[in-house]
Amino acid sequence: MNIRKLKEHELNTAIRMSEFAFQYELTEDERTERKKAMNPEETWVIEEEGDIQSKATVLPLNVYIGGKPWSMGGVAGVATWPEHRRSGLVRELLGAALNEMKEKGQTVSFLYPFSIPFYRKFGWELFADQTVITMPRDKLPVRRTTEGSVRRVEKNDTIVGPVYDQWAQKFNGPLKRNSTWWERSVFKRRDGELAVYFNEDKEARGYLYYQVKDEVLTVHQIVWLDHEARTGLWTFISNHDSMIKEAVVTLPGDDGTVFLLDDPHVEKKVSSYFMARIVDAKSFLEAYPFATANEDDGPVFIHLEDSFCEWNNGTYVIKPAAGGGEPVHVTHHHKPEQGASCAHPPKRGLTMTVNTLSALMLNAQPASVLYDAGLITGRKEEIVRLAGMIPDRKPAFYDFF
């Protein structure tokens, strides 16, 4: 068994594996475009005697966490031919991929799971849901007058890119998009029209990417920076009432949209969406924008267990800075032995797995929920203190890879 990177002449093989595994078929033109976009150095494969048995791609992306961009390894296109499945090949690929992510400074990794329990075994945890609301025509919001207006524009990121970036920094997890991503993964992925809300000063403050077909208005993305833009965009949706029977709106998570509707009694479908994993716990905690803490309360101890990336195992000491500044000083004490279990449970600090730490730091679940479920152990006053150091930013993710 040989673990290596994909080669240029093997691009067609990788595409065929994805087509088979994910049950789709590209046209010749689509295949040509896909090959142009592929970088063989981003895909790990396992081959034996020239036969590629399994593959996994890691896309070098960036996401917003705590209001700033982070380097992220996006795991995608994990596929194994049926005759080689259940042989531990994906485990080997993920191990190689995570090692390389650590070396490249990709402190976090995201993926869309075919099986949540499967990827939990390797340290990924759910962090973002996707919400789809369906409202019949008679439940569309009341049309309201605003100082600005909505205008349909050409499909490019010139206007909407800065709007999205400003919106994304308010949440944990949104992808930091470049122009290529907008073109290939937003506008080409789904057909639609792009409409922008401009305020009285002609500033773009929100956008809508949507499609009207077969009397259904489908909103792929809706983003607003203030209540005025939200009102203007929803009024624009309601103005389609004469040509639709219903509106289907995809939301990036729990962003308050349903609560703010005039009639929130609509069909609401919440689906588990993307998973996240901290790749390098020390680097992540050192860069994390903790909320202000009191130095007099002393350091916070986290005893971390990571059965797949053993470099993360050990105790992390987070010391608040003098004068109540950000707790930026993090030290890591490795466990003397391999494995996730301690021979003598620590008397002080909070014990958790890397899955739980990932969910906690991205605010995917409240600390109290994780603690009450037994996923975090330690004294309650310590988890209350740690929870107070985590900024209140909800997770959100609108993209796919």
N, C-alpha and C positions, 0 to 999 in steps of 0.2 A: 504494500500500500504506500502510495506516494502522495503527500500533501504539497501542493504547489499552486502557483497562480495560473489562470487561464492564459492560453496563447492566442495570438491574433487569428491564426487559421482555425481555431476551435470555436469562434463566435457562433457559427451556425449550429453547432452541437449544443451550445448553451441555450440558444433560443429554442431549439426543438425540445430540450428538457423542460423548459418553462411552459411551452405550449402544452406538452403532455401532462405535466403536473397540475397546472392551473386551468386546463381544459378550455383553451381558446386557440384560434388559428389566425395568424397574420397574413395579410395579402403580401404580394411580392414587394410592393411599394413600401408597406409598413415594415417589412423585414429589412429593407435597405435603410430606412430611416433609423430603425432600432440599432442596426450595426454601427451606423455613424455615431450614435449617441453613447455606445458602449466603450468602456475602457477595460481591456482584459486584466489590467493590474488591480482592478477593484474586486475581482472574483477569485475566490479560493475554490479549488477543486481537489477531489480525491480520484486518482487514476491508478490503474493497475494494468501493466502491459499495454499501455496506450488507450485503454478503455476508461473514459470518464464515468464514474459511478455516482458521484454526488457533487453538488456545488452550492456555494453561498456567496452572495455579493455584499460588500460593505460600501455604502455610498458616503463620501466625505461631505457632510452637511453641517449646518449650524442651526442652533435653536436658541430661543430666548428663554432664560430662566432668571427670575429675579430682576428683570429689566435690562439684562445685558446678554450678548451672544456668547454661546458656548460651542466648542467643537464637538460634533456628535457623529458617531458611526451608525449609519442607518442600515440595518440588516434587511436584505430583500432577496427575492428569487431563490430561496432555499428549496432545493429539489434533489430527489434521489430516484433513480430508476427502480421500479417495483422489486425486481429481483435482488436488489442490494439493500432494501429497507430493513429496519430493525437490526442493523449490524453495528450500531454505534458510530456510523459515519458522520452524522450531523454533529454529534458531540465533539468529534475530532475537529471538524471545520470551525465550530463556534469557539473552541479553545484557541485555535490558531488565529482566528479573527480578533478575539478579545486581547490576545497578547499584542497583536499589531496595533490595535486601537490604543492601548496603553502607551506603546512606544511613540505613537503619533500625537499624543496629547488629547485624544478624543475621550474626555472624561465621562461621557454618558453615551448610551446607545439606545436607539428606539427600534421597534419593529411592529409589524402587524401580524398577529399570531394566527396560524391555522388551528392551534390548540393552546389555550391559555395554560392548562396544567403542564403541558410539555415544556414550554419555555420558562415556567416558574422553576422547574428543576435546575435551570441554568442561571437563575438570578434575576430574570426579568420580572417585572410586576406591572399590573394594570395601572395606568395613570390618567388616561383620557377616555371619556365616553363620547359617543356621537348621538345627538338628539335630532329626531325628525318629527316635525309637527305637521299635521294635515288638518286644514280648516276649510269647510265648505264656504261657498260664496257668501252666505248670509252671516258668517262669523268673521269676515274680514274686518280689520280695524276701521273705526270711524275716520273719514277723511278730514284732515285738519290743515289749516293754512299755516305756512311757515314763511320766514323772511327770505329764505333761499329757494332753490329749485333743483329738480333732478334733470340731468341731461344725459342721453345716451352718447357714448364715445367709442372711438376705435379700441379694439382689443389689444392693448399693450400696457406695460406697467408704468409708463411715464407719469400718469396722474395717480393711479391707484396704488402703485408701489409704496410711496411715502405714507399714504393713509394706512395701508396694511401694517407697515413697520411700526407706526405709532400705536396702532391698536394692539399688535402682537406683544409689545413690551409690557403691556398691562397684565399679561397672563404668564403662566409657566408652561413651556413646551412648544409654542408655535414655531414653525419653521421660519428661518430667515431666508427669504426668497431672493434670488437674483433674476435677471432678465431671462436667462435661459430657462429657469424653472417655471417662471410665469408662462412662457411661450409653450413649452413642451408638456408641463405637468398640470397646468391650470386651463389654459385656453384650448389646447389641442385635445386634452383628455375628455372634455365634455363640451358639446355644442352649447352656445348661449349668446346672450347679449350682455353688454357691460353698461351699467347706468351708474352715474356718480351724482352725489348730492353736493351742491355748492352753496355755501352760505351767502349772506348779503354782500360780503367782501370778496366774493368769487373764489373763496378758498374751498378746496375739496375736503369734505369732512366725513364722507362715508361712501360706500359703493355697494352695488348689488350685481351679482353675476347670475343670470337666470335664463330660463327658456320657457316659451309658451308653445305647447303642442297638444293636440287632441283635447282641448278645453281644460288643460291643466297647466298652471303656472308653477314651474319647478325652480326653486331658489337653490343654487349650488352653494353660494356664499353670500352672507349679508354681514357687513361690517360698518359700525358707526363709531365716531369719536365723541359724540355728545348727544344729548336728548333731542336737540333740534334736528340733527341728521337722522336719528332713528325715526322721528315722526315723519320727516319728509320721505324717507325710503318706504315706510309702511303705507303712507298715503299713495305713493306711486304704485305699490302692489295693489292696493284697493281700487285704483283707477282702471284696473284690468277686469273689473267685475262683469262687464257686459260680454266678455269673450271667454270666460272660464267658468268651470263648475266648482273648482277647488284650487287651493294653493298648497303646495308641499314644500316646506322650508327646512333645509338642513342647517343645524346649528353646531358649533364646535364643542359644545358641552353645556354646562349649566351657567349661562351668562345672564340670566334674569329675564330673557325674552318672554317666556310663557307668562310669568307673573305680571308683566307689564302690558299684556294684551287687554283690550277692552273686555273681551270675553275669553278668559283662560280655559274654559271648558272645551278644549279641543283634543283631538287624538294626539297622543304623545308617545313616541317610541324611543326608548333609550337603549342603545346597544353598547356593549363593551367594545372599545376601539383599539387604541395603541397601547403598547407596553414600553416601559423604560427600565434601564438598568444603569446603576453607577458602575463605571468601569474601573476607575482609580479613586478609591474613597478619600485618600489623603489629599490629592490634588483637588478633588471636588469640594471637600470641606474647607480647604484653605481659600478657595475662590468664592465660596457661597456667600451671598450678601445677607448674613444674619442681621436680625433687628438688634437694636441697641440693648445691651445687657449690663447689669451692675457687677462691677469687678468684686465688690465686697461679698457677693454670693458665692464666690469661688468658681473653679472650673467645672465644666460638664464632662462627664466620662461616658463614652459610648463603647461598649464591647461588641464588636462586629463579627458576625459569622458568615463566611462566604465559602461554601464547599467547592465552588468551581474556579474562582479566581483567588487562589490562596494568598496572593500578595495583599489582599484586603483584610485578612484575618488579624485580629488583635484589638488593642484598646486605643481609642482616640481621645485625647485630652484637648478640649476647646476652652481656651482661656480668654475671658473678656479683657479688652484693652483697658489700660489705666484711664480714668476719667469717664468711664461709661461709653467708650467708643465701640466700634464693631469688633466682635470677638474673632479676630483674624489669626490668632496664633494657635496652630494645631500641631500637636505632636502625635506620632504613631508608635506604639510599642507592640512589636510583633509577638505573636504567640510562640513560645519555645518549641511547641510541637505542632505538627500538621493536624488538620481536622477542625471541625467546627465546635467540638465540645471541650469544655474546660474540666480538668480533674477536680478543681475546687472552685465553685461558683463565686464570682466576685461579690464582695460585701457592699461595694459602692458603685453607682453608675447604672446605666441602662443597657440591657442586652437585647440585641435584635439581629435578624438576618439582613443581608444586603437587599433582599426584596423589600422588606419593611422600611429600611432606611431610604430606599429609592422612592417609595410611595410617600413617606413622611416629608422628605425634602422638597418634593414637587407639589406638596399639598394635595395629593390625590385622595387622601383620607385624613380626617382629623386625628390628632395624636391620641385623643381620648378613646376613639373607636379602636385603634390599634392596641392601645394599652388594655382596655377592657376585654378584648378578644384574646389576650395573652400573647400577642405577637411582639410586645415589648414588655420586658420584665424589669423590675427595679422599684424604687420607692416612688410613690405617686407624686410627691412634691418635686421630684427630679424631672418627671415627664411634663409636669405643668410648667416648670421653668424652661425646658427645652422647647416646648410648644410656643411659649411666649417669644422665643428668639427666631421663629420661622415667619417670614413675612406673609401677609394674607393675600396671596395671589392665586386665583383659581387656575387649574389646568385647562388647557384648550389645545385642540389640534384639528386643523382643517384639511390637511394634505393627505396624500397616500403615496407609498412607494413599495 
